[in-house]
Amino acid sequence: MRLLLLALAAALATSLLPVARADAGGPALLFASDVDGDGDIYRLAADGSVTNLTANREPDWSPRLAPGGRRLAFVSRRDGNSEIYLMALPVGNVLNLTNHPAADYEPDWSPDGRRLVFVSERDGGRDLYLLDWALSEVTRLTMAGPGEVYRSPRWSPAGDRIAYSAVRGGVEQVYVLDLDIGAETQVTDWPLKGRYPAWSPDGRRLAFAGWHDDDRPGVYVAQSDGSEVEWLWEARSPIRNLTWVGDDILLGRATATGAEIVSLSVTTRQAEVVISGYGWADCPEGEGDSRPSAGAERHDREPGAKRVPAVLGANVADLSNAHLLQQFGFGWLKNYLSWAGVEPEPGEFFWEDADNVVKAGETAGMQVLMRLHDTPTWARPDGTTLTHPPDDLEAYGAFVTAVARRYRGRVAAYEIGNEPNLDFEWGGQRPDPARYVEMLRVAYSAIKAEDPEALVITGGLATTGDGGEGSMGDLEFIRAMYAAGAQGHFDALGSHPYGFGLPPFRVHPWGLSAARLAEQHRVMVEAGDGATPLWATEVGWPLASPWQMGEHDEYSVTEEEQAFYYQQLVLQAAQNWPWLEAVFIFNLDFSTVAWYDAAQPMRWYALLEGDGSPRLAFTRLRGIGTVPESALGREGVAVADR
């Protein structure tokens, strides 16, 4: 199959800069990768050589080549947040196209090269916008409602339509918007879902990453009106960012160490790896009638063995992202089970959400830590909130029994409640450690009766220092738990040692740092329970955001700081705190889901950017969870040496 090389020009096409003729010796493929420790745009040439086009310390991602190959649009966080930049090729001059405090990402060119469509969070949601880059004019194209998200826009070859995916009612589908008349066409339909649409060169069809309730994930092709849907290729590992080039579809595919780029023939349905190796390769961008050369290896760097806590995991929102934890060498994911959602009426159970969590863990090869929380209206006093403790512990015990029975051998650990030393998490009333211990004892007995191997973790305590209005001090709460007879009724003490903007091992005079873990352990030793481990079931540092986030603003950090603090905590915890058995990062991907708007603080703790690309902390954590063989349990999952 003949290789058609891309044509690149020598200067930016503006009224101030001359346009040079295209160089016929240009690259066969552009792509993004974090293989060098951050995120950059790379060029794969016809001879298999790879060149870093951006070489910037802050992440650069999502390359999109302008028609004619003279300009390259890409996303960069070099100014502190995701913005769209323009690069002249091959000169490398860079111009900032969007300069808004909120995130802008996922650009795509109009066929005439005058405009870009992109996703922005500038109005609080995630909507599509149009940018006339020469005039610096931005126009809002969509208006996302509550819980709605627009993603992955792609301009049609004729320039009259834009394809994209949108989450509505919790379901992601592919749509096409006719720009002339403003009419929207839905391309995919339940039970088929889709994202990452890519136009065929003739503009008649769309390829997209699809998945089906009958478990048929992979690449689908359909007419742009939604007819003639065809399952083209099965991909069990998640795929991202499709581009249709001639008779081939380029796509990113997840691997255990990152992601590789694959070229899929539309006619033969045969797939060939184009770029592989260590790191996350994504956003392939090619041009021509045939696929680029295959088999380029970017790097042979592999993670080495490190001494780390026995249990490593992360809080995951979008279950389809659970596989990403494999890249860190993590063996656990954490998610949530709401009693109110599972049993809204006595004896009436709805298990679908919890089943999905367990299935996602099994599919990704992860052990599951499941937090049990929320009380249904029928099990708590009238007029109280979801977080109010149950007034009927017998009913609570029956619920926990039903959970443990259903997930025997499938859920490895249960966290009983959430931050019970906060008024908000105790139904708006003063926290009651003795009452919490009663719940804990009931839950422990119920779980161990049904699944003796499952671990019981106390609800992660908020780091509150000496406490105050709205909270009880975390050390005071632990002492009161032991005084109420908690010892022997849990396998690990849960804690949420957020960093409060400080390095993980720096002691704060009021106890407001991750180093509070050491003081919590000392209280356990004083109670004669020093052999019981601590689990940090949530730990994190928020990034600075353009939104008002209350106390989170005061404790925000840079991407470099966030990445370093996570590295330092994971790599040094086992040496400094051998009693810290588990670390769960908060969080992997709360930035990507539809139910949190742009200003939600939890999005700014995430390891992924809103477009799903890796933040620096994600890149720097890759391979960090590798542990010696002696510390591995069944199926290679890191477990405690009990």
N, C-alpha and C positions, 0 to 999 in steps of 0.2 A: 504494500500500500504506500503510495507516494506521500512524502512528508511535505506539507506546505508551510513554509516559515512565515512568522508574523512580520509585518512591516512596521518599523519604528522610525519616528522622525527625530531631528536633532534639536528642536526648540519648541517651546510652548506657543500654541497658535493663538496669539492675542494681537490686538492692534499695535502693541508696542514691540512685539518680538517677531522676527521673520520666521517663516515656516520652511524648514529644509526638506529636501527630498528624502523619501523613505530609504532605509538601509536594508537591502535584501538579505543580509546575514543576521537578522534579528532572532529572538528566541522562539521556541516552539510552544512554551508554556510559561505562564506566570502563576505563582501560588503564594500563600502565606504559610509561615512555619514559625514555631517557637523553639526550634532546635538549638539556637544559640543563647537561650536563657531569657528571652523576652518575647518578641514577636516581630517579624520582619517580612518584607516582600522579596521574593526570590524569582530568579529567571532561570529556567531550564533551557539550555540551548540545544540545537540539533545534534551537537557532538556529545551530549550527555553531561556537559559541565554545568555547574550551578553557581550563580552569582547573586550576592546579596545586594538588592537595589536600595535599601533604606538604611541599614546598619545604624539604627537608632536605639538608644537605651530603653525608651518607652515603647510599649507595644504598637505595632503597625499591622493592619489586617485588611481583609476584604478588597483585594485589587480588582479594578474594573477598567479594562482598556477601552479608550474612546474609539469610535469609528475612525478608521484610517491609521490607528496606532500611534498618533502623535502625543497623546496625553494619557496619563494614568491617574484615575481617581482611586483613593484608598482611605481607610479609616485609621486615625492615629490618636493615641492618648498622650502625645508629647506635651500638650499644654494642660494636662491634668484631667481631661475628660475626653470622651470619644467625639471627635470632629472629623469632617471630611476634608481631605487635602487633595491637591492637584500636583502632579509631578510631570515635568517635561522629560521626554525620553529621546535619546539616551543621556541628555545633559545632566538631569537630576535636580534642576531647580524646582523648589517646592513652594506652593501657594496655599494658604489656609482659606478654604472656600466657605466653611460655616464657622461661626465664632459665637456660639451660644453656651451658656453655663450648663444646659442640659445635654444629654447624650444624643448625638446624631450618628447613624451607622447604616450599613447595608445599601450603599449607593448603586445605581445602575444608569447607564447613559441612554438618552434618546438616540434614535438612529442618525439624526443630523448632528449630534455632538453638541447641541446648544444647551440642553437641559439635563439635569439629573433628578431621578426619583430616589428618595431615601426614607428611612425610618427615623423619627425623632420623638424624644420624650419631652419636648419643650413646653407642651401644654398639659402635662400631667399624665397623659396616657402614652400609648405607643401607636402613632399614626403615620400615614404616608404624606410626604411633602414633595413639592416640585421646586427645584432651584434652577433659575436661569443664571448660570455661573458668571457669565460676562457682565450681567447687570446687577448681580448680587441680590436678586429678587427671589423671595421664598413664598410659596403659596401652599396653604394647607389643602390636602386632597381628601382626607377622610376624617370622620368624627367618631372615634371609638367610644362606645357606651361603657357602663360599668362591667368589668370582667371581660372586656373585649380587647384584643391585641391584633395589630396588623404587622406582617412580617414579610421579608424576602421578596421585595418587588422586582419584577423583571419587565422591561419594555419590549413590546413586540417589534419584529423586524420592520414592519410598516409604520410604526410610530403612532398608531391610532388606539392601541390598547395597552394596558398594564396588567400583568398577572401577579398574584400575590397569594399568600395564605393569611387566614384570619381565624382567630379563636372567638367563637360565639357560643354561649351556653355550654362552655367547657369542652367543646369539640373543635378541632382545627381542620379547616377545609381549604381547598384551592378555589380562587375566584378570578374572574377576568373583568376589568372595568373598561368600558368603551369611553374613551376620553371625549369623543364628539358629542355623544348624547347623554353621557353620565349613567348609562345602564350597566348593571352588574349581572354577570352570569356565574352561577355556581358550577364548577367543573366536577368536583368530587361530591359524593353523597353517602350518607350513612348506609351501611356500616363501614364503608371505606373512608379513611381520613387521609389528608395529604399536606405536604409542605414542600418548600424549596422548588417552586415551579421553574421550568426552563423551556424556552420556545425552540421549536424546530426552526432551522434556517429559512424555511418557506412560510413560517408564521401560521401554519395550519394546525399544528399539534403542540401539546405540552407534555413534557416529561416531568415527573415529580416523585419525591420520596413518599411512599404510601404505606399504610398498615391497615389491617382488616381485623374485625373481631374473630374471624376464622383463622387468625394467625398466619397471614400471608404478607410479611413485610418485604419491602424491596423497591424496585423502580417500576413505576407504571407509566403508560403513555395513553393519552386520550386526545380526541379532537378538542379544539379550544371551546366548543360549545358544550362540552361534557359528555358527548356521545362516544361510542366505540372505545370504551375503557379497556385497556389491555395490560395484563400483568407481564412485564417484560423480563424481569430478572429478580431472583430471590436474594436477599441480603439479610442474614441473621444478625450481623453486627450493624448498629445504627449508621445511617448515611446522612451526609450534609451537602448542601450547596452544589446543586447540579448545574452544569453548563452543557448545552448541545452544540457540538462542533462537527459540521459535516454530517457524516453517518455515525458519529460516536457521541456518547454522553460521558463527560468527565464528572467525577464525583469524589467526595471525601468519604472514607470508610474508617470506622473506629477499629483500633487494634488494642492489644493489651498494654502497649507502651506509648500510644498516642493516636495517630490517624495516618492513613496512607491515601494516595490519590490513585484512582482506578479509571481506566478507559473502557467503556462498555459499548460494543458494537450493536447498533440498533438492528442491523440486518441478520447477523449471525448469533446474536445474544451471547457472545463470548466476552469475558472480562479479562483485562490484562492490567497488572499493576504497573503504573508509570513511575511513581515515586514511593519509596518505602524507607524504613529505617526508624531510628529513635526520634521521638518528638511528634508534635501534632502538625500535620500537613493538611491544608484546607483551602477552600475558596479557589479551586482551579479556574484559570481563565485562559482559553485558547482561541485560535481563529484559523479557519481554513477548511478544506474538504476532507481532512484525514486526521487520524490520531497522532500525537507526538511520539517520539521514541520512548520505549519502555525500559524499565529496569534500573533507573538511576537511583543509587544509594546516596542519601544525604550525609549520613554520619554513621559510624559504628560505635558511638558512645552508648554504654549500657550502665544501668544503675549498679552500684556496688553494695555489699552487705553492710548494714548499719545496726547498731544497738539502739532499739527504739521501744516504746511501750508495747506490751503484748497485744493490746487491742487498739486498732486504729480505724477510725471511720469518719463519717460526715453526715450531717443532717441533709436530706435530699427532699426536694419538693416535687420536681418532675421525674417520675419514676423511670421514664425513658432515658434519663441521664445516669442511672445507677451504674452502668457499665464503666463510666468514666473513672470511678474509684479504683478500678484495676490499674490505671496508669500510676497511681500513687503507691501501689502495693498494699492498699488498705483491704481489710477483710470484712468490714462491717458497714452497714448503712443504718441510719436512724430515721424512723417515721412515726406516725401518730395514729392512735385508735381512740375515737371518741365514743364513750359509752352512750351519750345522747344520740349519736348518729347511728350506732349499731343496734341499740334497743330502745327506740323512741316510745314504745309501749311495752308493758311487762310481758316477757315471753315472745315478743315479735322482733325477730332478728333480721338485720340487713348487713350481710357480710362483704358485699362487693368491694368496697374501698379497702378494707383490711386484706381481703384476698389478693387484691392487686399489689399491695405492698409486699406481701410474702412471695408472690410469684415473681415480682421484679427482683427481689433479693436472690431467689434461686436461679433465675435466668442469668443474672450478673455474677453468680458465684460468691455472693455476699451473705454473711450472717446478719440477722435482723435484730436490732434493738427497737422494741415497740413501746412507745410511751402510752400509758392508759390514763385518760383524763376526761373531763366533762361529766356532769351528772344530769341525767334526763329529768324533766319536770316532775315526773311521778315519783322520783326517788329523793326529792329534796323539798324543803318547806316552800309554801306558796310565796310568790313574789321575789324569789331569790334568783341569782344568775347561774349560768352554766358551771362556774368554778366553785360553787358552794359545795362543801362536802356532803355526801349522802347522809340522810337521817335514819336510814335503814341499812345497817351493815350486813344483815342477812341477805338482802337483795344485792348488795354490792358483792358479797362473796359468791353468790350464784352467778353473777355476770362474769367475774374473773374466772370462775370455774369453767364456764362455757367457752371463754377465750382460750384458756390453756388447753382445754380438751380438743378444740378445733385445730390448734396450731402446734400440737405436741410434736416435738422433733423438728419443727420448721421455724419457730421463733426462738432464738437462742437466749434472749434476755428481755425482761420487762422493766420499764421505769414507771414507778408508781407515783403518778401525779407530776406536777410541774411547779417548781419554786414555791413550796408551801409556806415559806417564811415571808411572803408578800401578801398584803391585804387583798390585792386584786385577784390573786390566785387562791384565795380562801373565802371567796364569795363576798368580798368587800368588808369583811369583819376582821378583827384582830386574829392573827395566826394562832393556832392552838396545837402545839407540838404533841401533847398527850392524845388528842383526838386523832391527829395524823398517825401516831403510832398504832392506835386501834385499827385504822384502815390498813396500815402496812402489815400488821400481824394477820389480818383476815386474808389479804392478798397473797402473802407469803404461803400461808397454809393451803390456800386454794390452788396456787400454781404448783407447789411441790407435790401435792396429792395427784395432780394430773400429769405433770411433766417434771420429774425429779431433777433432770439435767438442766432445765432452764434456770437462768440466773435472775435474781430479784434485786433491782437497784432502787435505792430510795429516790424520790423526786429530786432532781437537781436543784440545789439551793442557790438562790440569788446571792451574789456577793454584796452585802449591805453594811459592812463595818459594824458599828454598834447599833445600827437600826435607827428608827425615827418614825416620823409620820408616814404611814403606809407600809411599814416593814418591821420585822424583828431581826435583830442582828443574827448573822448566820452562825457564829460561834455559840451564841446563846441558844439558838434553836437546836443545835447539835447536842449541847449539854442537856437540854430539856428532853430531847428524844431518849437519851440514855437513861435519864432519871425515870422516864416512863416505861422502861423495859424494852427498848428497841433492839438491844444486842441479841444476836442469834436469829433475828427475823429479817435479815437482808444479807445479800452476798457481797455488796459493795455500796459505799456511801456515794450518792450522786452529788455533783457540784457543777455550777455554771460559772467558772472563773474567768469572766470576761476581762480583757486587758486594760480597759480604761485609758487607752492611749500610751501605755507604758510597756517597756520590754517585759517578757514573761517572768523573768526571775527578779525583777526589781521590787523590793518591798515598799509598800506605800504606808505612811503613818496611820491612815484610817482603814487600812486593809483593802483598798480599792485597786487591786491589780491581780493578775493571775497567780502571783506568789502567795495569795491568800490560801492556796491549797495546802501549803506547809503548815500554816496555823490550824487549819481544819484537821489535818492529820494529828497534830499535837493534842488536840482535844480528844481524838479517838484513842490515842495512847494513854492519856490521863484516865479515860474511862475503862482502861484495861482491854481495849479492842484494837490495838495497834496492828494485829495480824490481818485484819479485814482491809481490803484495798479501797482506794478511792477511784471513782470513775468521773472524769470530766466529760459529761455528756453534751455539753455545749461550751465552746470556747471560741472567741473571735475578736477581731478588731475591725471597726467600720472605716470605710474610705470616706474622705471628704466628698460632700455632695452639694449640688446647687440648690437643694431644698432645705427648708428649716426642719431639723430632726430632733429638736429639743436637746436632751443631755447627750445624745449621740454626736452632735456637732462638736461639743467640747472635747470628746475623746477620739476624734477622727484622726486617721493616719494617712500617709501616702501609700501608693502601691508598693514601692520599694520597702517601706517599713513593714507593711502588712506581710509581705512575702518573707522578710527576714525573721519577723517574730514567730511566724508559724514554723519556719525551719529550725529556729533556735529551740522552741518548745519541744518539738518532736525529737530532735536529735540529742538534746541534753536532759530530757525529763528522766529517762531511765537511769542515767548516771547520778543525777542530783536527787531525784525523788523515786526510789525504787518501789515505793508503795503506791505510786500512781499507775494503775494497771491499764487504764483506757483513756484515750483522747479522741473526742468527736468534734471535728471542726464545724463551726456554725458560720456559714453554711456553704454548700456546693453551688446552689443554683436558684435561690429565691428571687434573683434578679430576672429570671427568664419566664416566670409563670404569669398567667393572665390575672390572677386574683390579687396581685399586689401592684398598686400604681407606682408611678415614678418616684413619688416622695416617701414611699414606705421605707423606713430605716433598715429593715431586714434585707432589702435588696442590695444595700451598700456593704454588707458583710460578705457577700457572695464571692466565690472564686471564679465565677463566670460573669462576663459582661452581659448586658441585656440582649445582645444579638447571639449569645451562646458562645462567643469566642473566649479564649482563656485570658484571665487577668494574670499579672505577674506571679501572684501567689500560686496559682494553678501550675504554671510552668515550673516554678522553683520546687514545688513539692513532688514533681514526677519522680517515681522510683524511691522516694524517701522511706517508704514503709518496708523495704526489703530487710528481712531479719535472718539470722543464722538458722540453718536447717533444724537445729535442736529445739528451736522455739516454735516450730510449726506443728500444728495439730492436724486433724483429719482434713483431707482435701486441701492441704496447704494453707489453711486459715490460721492466722496468728492467734494463739489462745494463751490463757494464763497457766502457769505451772503451779497447780494447786497441790 
